[in-house]
Amino acid sequence: MSSLFDLTGKVAVVTGSSKGIGRAIAERMAEHGAKVVISSRKADVCEDVASGIRARGGEAAVIPCHIARKEELQKLVDQTTALWGGIDIMVSNAAVNPYLGPAAGASDEVYERIMGANVRSNFWLANMVCPQMAERGGGSFIIISSIGGLRGTASLGLYGISKAADMQLARNVAVEWGPKNVRANCIAPGLVRTDFARALWEDPVRYRKTTRDNPLQRIGEPDEIAGAAVFLASPAGNFVTGHTLVVDGGTMAGVVLQKDD
């Protein structure tokens, strides 16, 4: 039974893994046996994560990368390949959201920044990584999307558009590379307790509404997204591809009616 989630001998690269969901994914994949590359813009904070993994008996390396720069993404892929021979699991977690408000008020610069970091970087990575996964006999390409890509919003519209595009990217990669045993999926978290979403869960009004209407009546924790990533990367997820796995405590399922509704 334990082999279902065994990642022993696999090489996993996780972008944006110095904190939050990315860090949790990297740490849990290492616990399940994967060699993990910790990557974000700052090498020192990446090294803190990698050191912790090594201290617990895992294998981890640090390769800094700015996801909006194609040459740095290629360096990430090339250096990982030089170090460990290739990549079996690619987790595209890093993303940006520099704007909170109606889409009509966003500048072209903001639009380009969001789409470049959240969609184009994943497109680049897929083209860089999937061919070598195919040569290695298969692999798992995972994009951390959001339930923002599944519904409209008055304050996170551009971010939601980018996350919906990621879902289509995963479907396309699944179709193009499936015959070579390369799987591609998205994970769409709901509200999770991370620095990235701090503006949402620290807002008492927004937090109350989210937890009040959510069937589980709480926000998620990074580890709860990490578990989904381990599933999709491991033999347990070998027949899952082209899918968006929603991990949101039931938010998309419906609203829990309160006595005062």
TORPA-93521 format. One record per residue: x, y, z of N, C-alpha, C, O in turn; residue number from 1. Coordinates in pm, whole numbers. Example, Ala and Ser with C-alpha at 12.3 -4.5 7.8 and 13.67 -1.06 7.14 Angstrom:
2
[atom [1319 -569 780] [1230 -450 780] [1320 -330 780] [1424 -332 846] 1],
[atom [1285 -225 708] [1367 -106 714] [1290 3 787] [1341 114 804] 2],
This chain:
261
[atom [82 -120 0] [0 0 0] [86 126 0] [50 225 -64] 1],
[atom [199 123 72] [282 242 83] [340 285 -51] [372 403 -70] 2],
[atom [352 191 -145] [411 224 -275] [323 319 -356] [371 381 -451] 3],
[atom [196 330 -321] [106 418 -395] [154 562 -394] [132 635 -491] 4],
[atom [217 605 -287] [261 743 -274] [413 754 -266] [467 855 -218] 5],
[atom [481 651 -312] [627 647 -306] [689 728 -420] [661 701 -537] 6],
[atom [772 826 -386] [840 907 -486] [991 883 -486] [1068 964 -538] 7],
[atom [1032 773 -428] [1174 742 -419] [1241 742 -555] [1194 677 -649] 8],
[atom [1351 816 -565] [1428 821 -689] [1377 924 -789] [1441 947 -891] 9],
[atom [1264 986 -762] [1209 1086 -852] [1272 1224 -824] [1307 1255 -710] 10],
[atom [1285 1303 -928] [1338 1439 -916] [1222 1537 -932] [1154 1537 -1035] 11],
[atom [1201 1620 -831] [1091 1716 -833] [1145 1858 -825] [1231 1889 -742] 12],
[atom [1094 1944 -911] [1126 2087 -907] [998 2161 -867] [893 2141 -927] 13],
[atom [1009 2247 -766] [893 2322 -718] [927 2471 -721] [1014 2516 -646] 14],
[atom [859 2546 -807] [884 2690 -810] [808 2757 -695] [706 2707 -649] 15],
[atom [860 2871 -651] [797 2940 -541] [792 2857 -415] [692 2860 -343] 16],
[atom [900 2783 -388] [897 2686 -277] [970 2732 -152] [1006 2651 -68] 17],
[atom [992 2863 -140] [1057 2914 -20] [959 2936 94] [999 2956 209] 18],
[atom [827 2934 62] [727 2955 166] [591 2906 119] [575 2868 3] 19],
[atom [495 2906 207] [357 2877 173] [332 2740 113] [391 2640 154] 20],
[atom [244 2738 13] [205 2613 -51] [323 2545 -116] [339 2423 -104] 21],
[atom [408 2621 -185] [524 2563 -252] [618 2494 -155] [667 2385 -182] 22],
[atom [643 2558 -42] [730 2499 60] [670 2369 113] [739 2268 127] 23],
[atom [540 2372 143] [475 2252 194] [484 2138 92] [508 2023 130] 24],
[atom [464 2168 -36] [474 2065 -140] [614 2006 -145] [631 1884 -150] 25],
[atom [715 2093 -145] [853 2046 -151] [887 1958 -31] [948 1852 -45] 26],
[atom [847 2002 86] [879 1926 207] [810 1791 207] [870 1690 245] 27],
[atom [685 1787 166] [613 1659 166] [662 1565 57] [667 1444 77] 28],
[atom [699 1618 -57] [754 1531 -162] [887 1473 -118] [917 1357 -146] 29],
[atom [967 1552 -49] [1094 1501 4] [1068 1390 106] [1139 1290 108] 30],
[atom [967 1408 190] [933 1304 288] [894 1173 221] [914 1065 276] 31],
[atom [836 1185 100] [796 1065 28] [906 1013 -64] [882 923 -145] 32],
[atom [1025 1067 -52] [1141 1009 -119] [1197 1084 -238] [1299 1043 -293] 33],
[atom [1133 1192 -279] [1181 1264 -397] [1303 1349 -365] [1320 1397 -253] 34],
[atom [1389 1365 -465] [1494 1466 -459] [1431 1597 -505] [1373 1602 -614] 35],
[atom [1441 1700 -424] [1363 1821 -449] [1453 1942 -475] [1550 1966 -402] 36],
[atom [1419 2018 -578] [1484 2146 -604] [1396 2257 -550] [1281 2273 -590] 37],
[atom [1453 2333 -456] [1384 2448 -398] [1419 2570 -482] [1537 2598 -504] 38],
[atom [1317 2641 -528] [1343 2753 -618] [1251 2871 -591] [1129 2856 -583] 39],
[atom [1310 2987 -577] [1239 3115 -577] [1343 3220 -611] [1455 3184 -648] 40],
[atom [1310 3345 -599] [1404 3448 -642] [1524 3462 -548] [1633 3497 -593] 41],
[atom [1506 3435 -418] [1610 3460 -320] [1673 3329 -271] [1606 3244 -213] 42],
[atom [1804 3314 -297] [1873 3190 -264] [1876 3162 -115] [1868 3047 -73] 43],
[atom [1889 3267 -33] [1905 3244 110] [1780 3184 173] [1790 3094 257] 44],
[atom [1663 3232 135] [1541 3176 192] [1515 3035 138] [1459 2950 208] 45],
[atom [1557 3009 15] [1548 2873 -40] [1638 2778 38] [1600 2665 66] 46],
[atom [1756 2826 73] [1850 2742 147] [1797 2706 285] [1824 2598 336] 47],
[atom [1721 2795 346] [1659 2764 475] [1567 2644 463] [1566 2556 549] 48],
[atom [1488 2641 356] [1396 2529 333] [1475 2401 303] [1446 2295 359] 49],
[atom [1573 2412 214] [1653 2296 176] [1728 2238 295] [1737 2116 309] 50],
[atom [1780 2324 381] [1853 2278 500] [1762 2200 593] [1802 2100 651] 51],
[atom [1639 2248 606] [1542 2176 690] [1511 2038 635] [1497 1943 711] 52],
[atom [1499 2028 503] [1472 1898 440] [1589 1804 463] [1570 1687 496] 53],
[atom [1710 1855 444] [1829 1771 464] [1840 1726 609] [1880 1613 637] 54],
[atom [1806 1814 701] [1815 1781 843] [1720 1667 880] [1744 1594 976] 55],
[atom [1613 1652 803] [1517 1544 827] [1548 1420 742] [1468 1326 737] 56],
[atom [1664 1420 676] [1707 1303 600] [1671 1304 453] [1694 1205 383] 57],
[atom [1616 1414 404] [1580 1422 264] [1691 1481 178] [1794 1524 229] 58],
[atom [1668 1482 48] [1764 1540 -47] [1704 1666 -108] [1593 1663 -160] 59],
[atom [1778 1775 -102] [1728 1901 -157] [1842 1985 -209] [1951 1987 -151] 60],
[atom [1816 2056 -318] [1913 2148 -377] [1843 2283 -398] [1720 2290 -401] 61],
[atom [1922 2387 -411] [1870 2521 -430] [1913 2575 -566] [2032 2578 -598] 62],
[atom [1815 2616 -647] [1843 2681 -775] [1750 2802 -785] [1633 2786 -819] 63],
[atom [1800 2922 -756] [1715 3041 -762] [1664 3066 -904] [1729 3031 -1002] 64],
[atom [1545 3127 -912] [1487 3152 -1044] [1377 3257 -1034] [1296 3256 -941] 65],
[atom [1376 3348 -1129] [1266 3444 -1147] [1180 3390 -1260] [1225 3385 -1374] 66],
[atom [1058 3350 -1230] [977 3277 -1327] [939 3358 -1451] [905 3301 -1554] 67],
[atom [945 3490 -1441] [906 3573 -1557] [1019 3587 -1658] [1000 3647 -1764] 68],
[atom [1137 3531 -1627] [1252 3542 -1715] [1283 3406 -1776] [1323 3313 -1706] 69],
[atom [1264 3396 -1906] [1277 3267 -1973] [1416 3206 -1956] [1429 3086 -1937] 70],
[atom [1519 3291 -1962] [1655 3238 -1949] [1679 3178 -1810] [1757 3084 -1796] 71],
[atom [1613 3232 -1708] [1630 3177 -1573] [1553 3046 -1558] [1598 2956 -1487] 72],
[atom [1439 3035 -1623] [1367 2908 -1622] [1448 2799 -1692] [1454 2685 -1645] 73],
[atom [1509 2834 -1804] [1591 2737 -1875] [1711 2695 -1790] [1751 2579 -1791] 74],
[atom [1767 2790 -1717] [1879 2760 -1627] [1833 2666 -1516] [1907 2574 -1478] 75],
[atom [1713 2688 -1465] [1657 2600 -1362] [1647 2457 -1413] [1687 2362 -1345] 76],
[atom [1594 2442 -1534] [1580 2308 -1594] [1717 2247 -1623] [1740 2131 -1591] 77],
[atom [1807 2324 -1681] [1938 2273 -1720] [2022 2234 -1597] [2087 2130 -1597] 78],
[atom [2020 2316 -1495] [2100 2287 -1376] [2045 2167 -1299] [2121 2089 -1243] 79],
[atom [1913 2153 -1297] [1854 2035 -1234] [1894 1909 -1309] [1928 1807 -1249] 80],
[atom [1889 1916 -1441] [1926 1802 -1524] [2073 1766 -1505] [2109 1648 -1498] 81],
[atom [2159 1867 -1497] [2302 1842 -1476] [2327 1780 -1339] [2416 1697 -1323] 82],
[atom [2248 1821 -1241] [2267 1773 -1104] [2215 1632 -1084] [2284 1547 -1027] 83],
[atom [2092 1606 -1131] [2026 1480 -1100] [1978 1402 -1222] [1906 1303 -1207] 84],
[atom [2017 1443 -1341] [1989 1365 -1460] [1860 1394 -1533] [1841 1347 -1645] 85],
[atom [1772 1470 -1473] [1645 1501 -1540] [1540 1542 -1439] [1568 1556 -1320] 86],
[atom [1418 1561 -1487] [1307 1603 -1403] [1189 1508 -1425] [1146 1485 -1538] 87],
[atom [1137 1454 -1315] [1021 1365 -1322] [892 1435 -1281] [783 1401 -1327] 88],
[atom [906 1535 -1193] [790 1606 -1139] [818 1756 -1146] [916 1804 -1089] 89],
[atom [733 1829 -1216] [746 1974 -1223] [623 2036 -1159] [511 2015 -1206] 90],
[atom [645 2112 -1052] [533 2180 -986] [548 2331 -1008] [636 2395 -951] 91],
[atom [461 2386 -1092] [462 2529 -1120] [370 2597 -1019] [249 2608 -1038] 92],
[atom [430 2641 -911] [354 2700 -802] [366 2852 -797] [270 2920 -760] 93],
[atom [481 2905 -833] [504 3049 -822] [406 3127 -909] [378 3089 -1022] 94],
[atom [355 3237 -854] [261 3322 -927] [262 3460 -864] [316 3479 -755] 95],
[atom [202 3555 -932] [195 3691 -878] [52 3742 -885] [-29 3696 -965] 96],
[atom [23 3838 -799] [-103 3911 -807] [-80 4052 -753] [-106 4078 -635] 97],
[atom [-30 4141 -837] [5 4275 -791] [-113 4372 -785] [-94 4490 -757] 98],
[atom [-233 4322 -810] [-348 4412 -820] [-471 4351 -756] [-505 4236 -782] 99],
[atom [-538 4428 -672] [-663 4387 -610] [-768 4494 -640] [-756 4608 -594] 100],
[atom [-869 4458 -718] [-972 4555 -755] [-1037 4515 -886] [-1002 4412 -943] 101],
[atom [-1132 4594 -934] [-1201 4563 -1060] [-1104 4555 -1177] [-1011 4634 -1187] 102],
[atom [-1126 4461 -1266] [-1038 4444 -1382] [-1033 4569 -1467] [-932 4598 -1531] 103],
[atom [-1143 4644 -1470] [-1149 4765 -1552] [-1049 4871 -1506] [-1015 4962 -1582] 104],
[atom [-1005 4860 -1383] [-910 4959 -1331] [-765 4918 -1342] [-677 4993 -1300] 105],
[atom [-739 4800 -1397] [-601 4750 -1408] [-532 4807 -1531] [-593 4820 -1637] 106],
[atom [-407 4840 -1516] [-329 4893 -1628] [-282 4779 -1718] [-285 4663 -1680] 107],
[atom [-240 4815 -1839] [-184 4716 -1930] [-60 4652 -1870] [-35 4533 -1889] 108],
[atom [18 4731 -1796] [139 4679 -1734] [106 4570 -1632] [174 4467 -1626] 109],
[atom [2 4593 -1553] [-40 4493 -1455] [-88 4366 -1525] [-55 4254 -1484] 110],
[atom [-167 4384 -1632] [-215 4270 -1710] [-98 4186 -1762] [-97 4064 -1747] 111],
[atom [-1 4252 -1822] [114 4181 -1878] [193 4109 -1770] [241 3997 -1790] 112],
[atom [206 4173 -1656] [283 4110 -1548] [213 3984 -1497] [278 3882 -1475] 113],
[atom [82 3992 -1477] [7 3876 -1428] [10 3762 -1529] [38 3648 -1493] 114],
[atom [-20 3792 -1655] [-23 3688 -1756] [116 3631 -1782] [131 3511 -1807] 115],
[atom [216 3716 -1777] [352 3668 -1800] [399 3572 -1693] [454 3466 -1724] 116],
[atom [376 3608 -1568] [423 3524 -1458] [336 3402 -1436] [387 3294 -1404] 117],
[atom [205 3417 -1452] [113 3309 -1415] [79 3213 -1528] [38 3100 -1503] 118],
[atom [96 3258 -1652] [60 3171 -1765] [180 3144 -1856] [216 3029 -1880] 119],
[atom [242 3250 -1905] [352 3232 -2000] [467 3151 -1940] [526 3068 -2009] 120],
[atom [499 3174 -1813] [608 3099 -1751] [577 2950 -1747] [667 2868 -1767] 121],
[atom [451 2915 -1723] [413 2774 -1721] [415 2713 -1861] [449 2596 -1879] 122],
[atom [379 2794 -1960] [389 2751 -2100] [535 2723 -2135] [566 2620 -2196] 123],
[atom [623 2813 -2097] [766 2792 -2120] [815 2665 -2052] [882 2582 -2113] 124],
[atom [779 2650 -1925] [827 2533 -1849] [776 2402 -1910] [850 2304 -1917] 125],
[atom [652 2402 -1953] [599 2280 -2015] [680 2242 -2138] [713 2126 -2158] 126],
[atom [713 2341 -2220] [791 2313 -2341] [934 2273 -2310] [997 2201 -2387] 127],
[atom [987 2319 -2198] [1123 2284 -2159] [1132 2147 -2093] [1229 2074 -2112] 128],
[atom [1029 2112 -2016] [1037 1993 -1931] [972 1869 -1992] [1025 1759 -1978] 129],
[atom [860 1885 -2059] [787 1768 -2107] [867 1679 -2203] [857 1557 -2194] 130],
[atom [946 1736 -2295] [1025 1648 -2382] [1120 1556 -2305] [1134 1438 -2339] 131],
[atom [1185 1609 -2203] [1277 1522 -2129] [1202 1425 -2039] [1251 1315 -2014] 132],
[atom [1083 1464 -1991] [1000 1367 -1917] [965 1249 -2007] [970 1134 -1965] 133],
[atom [929 1281 -2131] [895 1176 -2226] [1013 1082 -2249] [995 961 -2258] 134],
[atom [1132 1138 -2257] [1252 1057 -2276] [1279 967 -2156] [1336 859 -2171] 135],
[atom [1239 1012 -2038] [1260 934 -1915] [1148 832 -1890] [1150 760 -1791] 136],
[atom [1053 828 -1981] [946 730 -1968] [817 785 -1908] [721 711 -1888] 137],
[atom [815 914 -1880] [694 974 -1826] [724 1074 -1717] [839 1090 -1676] 138],
[atom [621 1141 -1670] [639 1240 -1565] [508 1306 -1530] [403 1276 -1588] 139],
[atom [515 1398 -1434] [396 1467 -1386] [422 1617 -1384] [512 1665 -1316] 140],
[atom [340 1690 -1459] [348 1836 -1465] [228 1891 -1391] [114 1867 -1430] 141],
[atom [253 1965 -1284] [145 2012 -1197] [149 2165 -1189] [254 2224 -1162] 142],
[atom [35 2227 -1213] [23 2372 -1200] [-68 2404 -1082] [-178 2350 -1072] 143],
[atom [-22 2491 -994] [-108 2535 -885] [-193 2652 -938] [-143 2763 -956] 144],
[atom [-319 2623 -961] [-412 2723 -1012] [-490 2781 -894] [-431 2810 -789] 145],
[atom [-620 2799 -908] [-702 2859 -803] [-848 2843 -839] [-883 2835 -957] 146],
[atom [-935 2839 -738] [-1078 2839 -769] [-1117 2974 -829] [-1228 2988 -882] 147],
[atom [-1028 3073 -821] [-1052 3199 -889] [-1063 3182 -1039] [-1118 3267 -1108] 148],
[atom [-1009 3071 -1092] [-1018 3042 -1234] [-1148 2975 -1272] [-1172 2947 -1390] 149],
[atom [-1234 2948 -1174] [-1359 2878 -1199] [-1483 2966 -1177] [-1594 2924 -1208] 150],
[atom [-1463 3086 -1125] [-1576 3174 -1100] [-1534 3320 -1111] [-1416 3352 -1097] 151],
[atom [-1630 3405 -1136] [-1599 3546 -1148] [-1575 3611 -1013] [-1620 3561 -909] 152],
[atom [-1506 3722 -1015] [-1480 3796 -892] [-1463 3943 -924] [-1410 3979 -1029] 153],
[atom [-1509 4027 -834] [-1501 4171 -856] [-1366 4230 -818] [-1337 4344 -852] 154],
[atom [-1282 4152 -748] [-1155 4208 -701] [-1032 4133 -748] [-921 4184 -737] 155],
[atom [-1050 4012 -800] [-935 3931 -844] [-956 3882 -988] [-916 3771 -1024] 156],
[atom [-1018 3968 -1070] [-1054 3925 -1204] [-938 3884 -1292] [-943 3777 -1353] 157],
[atom [-833 3965 -1299] [-719 3931 -1384] [-649 3806 -1334] [-610 3720 -1413] 158],
[atom [-633 3796 -1205] [-573 3675 -1146] [-656 3553 -1184] [-600 3449 -1221] 159],
[atom [-788 3564 -1174] [-874 3452 -1209] [-862 3414 -1355] [-863 3295 -1388] 160],
[atom [-851 3513 -1443] [-834 3484 -1585] [-705 3406 -1608] [-702 3310 -1686] 161],
[atom [-599 3447 -1542] [-471 3376 -1558] [-481 3233 -1507] [-421 3142 -1566] 162],
[atom [-554 3212 -1400] [-565 3079 -1343] [-656 2989 -1426] [-637 2867 -1430] 163],
[atom [-755 3048 -1492] [-836 2970 -1586] [-752 2928 -1706] [-766 2817 -1757] 164],
[atom [-665 3017 -1752] [-576 2984 -1863] [-484 2869 -1825] [-453 2784 -1909] 165],
[atom [-439 2865 -1700] [-353 2755 -1655] [-425 2621 -1663] [-365 2519 -1696] 166],
[atom [-554 2622 -1633] [-631 2498 -1642] [-636 2447 -1786] [-623 2327 -1810] 167],
[atom [-654 2538 -1880] [-655 2498 -2021] [-516 2454 -2065] [-502 2360 -2145] 168],
[atom [-414 2520 -2016] [-277 2479 -2048] [-253 2335 -2003] [-196 2255 -2078] 169],
[atom [-297 2302 -1882] [-280 2165 -1832] [-354 2065 -1920] [-303 1956 -1948] 170],
[atom [-474 2100 -1962] [-549 2009 -2050] [-477 1987 -2182] [-469 1875 -2233] 171],
[atom [-423 2095 -2237] [-353 2083 -2364] [-226 1999 -2351] [-198 1914 -2435] 172],
[atom [-150 2024 -2244] [-29 1946 -2221] [-65 1799 -2204] [5 1711 -2254] 173],
[atom [-175 1772 -2134] [-218 1634 -2114] [-247 1564 -2246] [-210 1448 -2265] 174],
[atom [-312 1635 -2337] [-347 1576 -2467] [-222 1558 -2554] [-206 1455 -2619] 175],
[atom [-136 1658 -2555] [-18 1653 -2641] [85 1551 -2595] [149 1485 -2678] 176],
[atom [101 1538 -2464] [209 1455 -2412] [162 1324 -2348] [245 1242 -2308] 177],
[atom [31 1305 -2338] [-21 1181 -2280] [31 1054 -2346] [64 959 -2276] 178],
[atom [40 1050 -2480] [92 929 -2545] [236 894 -2504] [281 782 -2525] 179],
[atom [307 990 -2447] [443 965 -2398] [446 946 -2246] [551 951 -2183] 180],
[atom [327 923 -2187] [314 898 -2043] [349 1019 -1957] [389 1004 -1842] 181],
[atom [333 1138 -2013] [350 1260 -1935] [210 1310 -1897] [127 1336 -1984] 182],
[atom [186 1323 -1769] [56 1368 -1719] [63 1516 -1680] [167 1564 -1636] 183],
[atom [-47 1588 -1698] [-53 1729 -1661] [-185 1758 -1592] [-292 1723 -1642] 184],
[atom [-177 1821 -1477] [-296 1852 -1398] [-279 1986 -1328] [-168 2036 -1310] 185],
[atom [-393 2043 -1289] [-394 2162 -1204] [-449 2126 -1067] [-530 2034 -1052] 186],
[atom [-406 2199 -968] [-471 2199 -838] [-530 2337 -819] [-460 2437 -837] 187],
[atom [-657 2344 -783] [-724 2472 -764] [-760 2487 -616] [-866 2443 -573] 188],
[atom [-671 2550 -540] [-702 2569 -397] [-808 2678 -378] [-823 2768 -461] 189],
[atom [-879 2667 -268] [-960 2778 -221] [-871 2869 -138] [-751 2876 -162] 190],
[atom [-929 2937 -43] [-853 3027 42] [-765 2945 136] [-813 2861 212] 191],
[atom [-632 2972 130] [-535 2899 210] [-454 2998 293] [-428 3110 249] 192],
[atom [-415 2956 409] [-342 3044 500] [-195 3059 456] [-107 2989 505] 193],
[atom [-173 3150 364] [-38 3180 315] [-18 3331 309] [-114 3408 314] 194],
[atom [107 3372 299] [136 3515 283] [76 3569 154] [31 3684 149] 195],
[atom [74 3487 51] [23 3528 -79] [-123 3574 -69] [-164 3669 -135] 196],
[atom [-201 3504 15] [-344 3535 28] [-375 3612 157] [-490 3621 199] 197],
[atom [-272 3667 218] [-290 3732 348] [-398 3842 343] [-475 3858 438] 198],
[atom [-402 3916 232] [-500 4025 220] [-642 3973 226] [-734 4046 263] 199],
[atom [-661 3847 191] [-795 3788 195] [-829 3731 332] [-935 3760 387] 200],
[atom [-738 3651 387] [-775 3587 514] [-752 3675 637] [-800 3642 745] 201],
[atom [-679 3785 621] [-665 3877 734] [-777 3982 737] [-792 4054 836] 202],
[atom [-853 3991 630] [-967 4082 626] [-1082 4016 702] [-1139 3918 653] 203],
[atom [-1118 4068 819] [-1221 4001 903] [-1354 3981 831] [-1418 3878 848] 204],
[atom [-1395 4079 752] [-1523 4068 683] [-1517 3958 578] [-1605 3873 571] 205],
[atom [-1410 3960 494] [-1395 3859 389] [-1375 3719 450] [-1429 3620 402] 206],
[atom [-1295 3715 555] [-1269 3585 619] [-1398 3527 677] [-1426 3408 662] 207],
[atom [-1476 3611 742] [-1602 3566 801] [-1696 3512 693] [-1758 3408 710] 208],
[atom [-1705 3585 583] [-1794 3541 475] [-1746 3409 417] [-1827 3319 391] 209],
[atom [-1617 3397 396] [-1562 3274 336] [-1585 3154 426] [-1634 3051 381] 210],
[atom [-1551 3166 553] [-1565 3052 643] [-1711 3025 679] [-1747 2912 708] 211],
[atom [-1792 3127 676] [-1934 3112 708] [-2007 3033 601] [-2092 2950 632] 212],
[atom [-1974 3058 475] [-2042 2995 363] [-1980 2862 322] [-2045 2780 257] 213],
[atom [-1856 2839 359] [-1783 2719 321] [-1835 2599 401] [-1849 2610 523] 214],
[atom [-1864 2484 337] [-1913 2369 411] [-1826 2326 529] [-1879 2286 633] 215],
[atom [-1694 2335 516] [-1607 2300 629] [-1587 2417 724] [-1534 2400 834] 216],
[atom [-1630 2535 683] [-1631 2656 766] [-1494 2691 824] [-1480 2727 941] 217],
[atom [-1394 2679 739] [-1258 2721 773] [-1180 2740 645] [-1225 2698 538] 218],
[atom [-1063 2802 653] [-976 2811 537] [-881 2693 539] [-870 2621 639] 219],
[atom [-811 2673 427] [-721 2560 415] [-582 2591 470] [-548 2706 497] 220],
[atom [-504 2486 485] [-365 2496 529] [-274 2447 416] [-315 2361 338] 221],
[atom [-153 2500 405] [-63 2460 295] [-46 2309 281] [-40 2258 169] 222],
[atom [-37 2237 392] [-19 2092 386] [-135 2021 315] [-117 1915 256] 223],
[atom [-252 2082 320] [-368 2018 258] [-362 2030 106] [-425 1952 35] 224],
[atom [-287 2125 57] [-261 2134 -88] [-144 2043 -124] [-142 1982 -231] 225],
[atom [-48 2034 -34] [68 1947 -57] [25 1802 -74] [81 1730 -157] 226],
[atom [-73 1759 3] [-121 1621 -10] [-175 1592 -148] [-154 1484 -202] 227],
[atom [-246 1689 -205] [-300 1672 -340] [-187 1664 -441] [-194 1586 -536] 228],
[atom [-81 1744 -421] [32 1742 -514] [106 1609 -508] [146 1555 -612] 229],
[atom [125 1556 -388] [190 1425 -375] [107 1318 -447] [163 1232 -515] 230],
[atom [-23 1324 -432] [-111 1230 -501] [-92 1237 -653] [-75 1134 -718] 231],
[atom [-94 1357 -707] [-84 1372 -853] [54 1336 -906] [68 1299 -1022] 232],
[atom [157 1345 -821] [293 1313 -864] [326 1165 -850] [419 1116 -913] 233],
[atom [251 1095 -768] [286 958 -730] [211 854 -813] [124 889 -892] 234],
[atom [245 724 -795] [172 619 -866] [22 621 -839] [-55 574 -922] 235],
[atom [-20 674 -724] [-162 681 -692] [-238 765 -794] [-357 745 -815] 236],
[atom [-169 859 -858] [-233 946 -956] [-201 913 -1100] [-221 997 -1188] 237],
[atom [-152 792 -1126] [-105 757 -1260] [-211 760 -1370] [-178 768 -1488] 238],
[atom [-340 754 -1332] [-445 755 -1434] [-521 887 -1434] [-631 897 -1487] 239],
[atom [-461 988 -1373] [-524 1120 -1365] [-445 1219 -1450] [-328 1245 -1422] 240],
[atom [-507 1273 -1553] [-440 1373 -1636] [-544 1462 -1703] [-656 1420 -1731] 241],
[atom [-505 1587 -1729] [-597 1682 -1789] [-704 1730 -1694] [-808 1781 -1736] 242],
[atom [-679 1714 -1565] [-781 1740 -1463] [-744 1861 -1378] [-627 1893 -1361] 243],
[atom [-846 1929 -1326] [-826 2032 -1225] [-886 1981 -1095] [-1008 1967 -1081] 244],
[atom [-799 1955 -999] [-841 1903 -869] [-869 2020 -776] [-777 2093 -738] 245],
[atom [-994 2038 -741] [-1034 2148 -654] [-1017 2107 -508] [-1070 2005 -464] 246],
[atom [-941 2188 -434] [-918 2161 -292] [-957 2287 -217] [-874 2374 -191] 247],
[atom [-1084 2297 -182] [-1138 2425 -134] [-1232 2414 -14] [-1303 2509 18] 248],
[atom [-1234 2298 51] [-1323 2282 166] [-1470 2284 130] [-1556 2301 217] 249],
[atom [-1500 2267 2] [-1639 2260 -43] [-1695 2391 -95] [-1814 2399 -125] 250],
[atom [-1612 2493 -107] [-1660 2625 -151] [-1735 2617 -284] [-1842 2677 -298] 251],
[atom [-1681 2543 -381] [-1744 2535 -512] [-1868 2446 -512] [-1946 2448 -607] 252],
[atom [-1886 2367 -406] [-2001 2276 -401] [-2131 2350 -369] [-2238 2313 -418] 253],
[atom [-2120 2455 -289] [-2240 2529 -254] [-2224 2604 -123] [-2120 2596 -58] 254],
[atom [-2326 2674 -88] [-2325 2762 30] [-2400 2695 146] [-2509 2640 127] 255],
[atom [-2342 2701 263] [-2408 2654 384] [-2499 2766 434] [-2451 2874 467] 256],
[atom [-2627 2740 440] [-2722 2841 487] [-2716 2854 639] [-2718 2755 712] 257],
[atom [-2710 2976 685] [-2705 3002 828] [-2847 3038 878] [-2936 3071 799] 258],
[atom [-2864 3030 1007] [-2997 3056 1065] [-3045 3198 1037] [-3166 3223 1029] 259],
[atom [-2950 3291 1022] [-2990 3430 999] [-2995 3466 852] [-3011 3583 818] 260],
[atom [-2983 3364 762] [-2991 3392 618] [-3138 3414 578] [-3167 3439 461] 261],
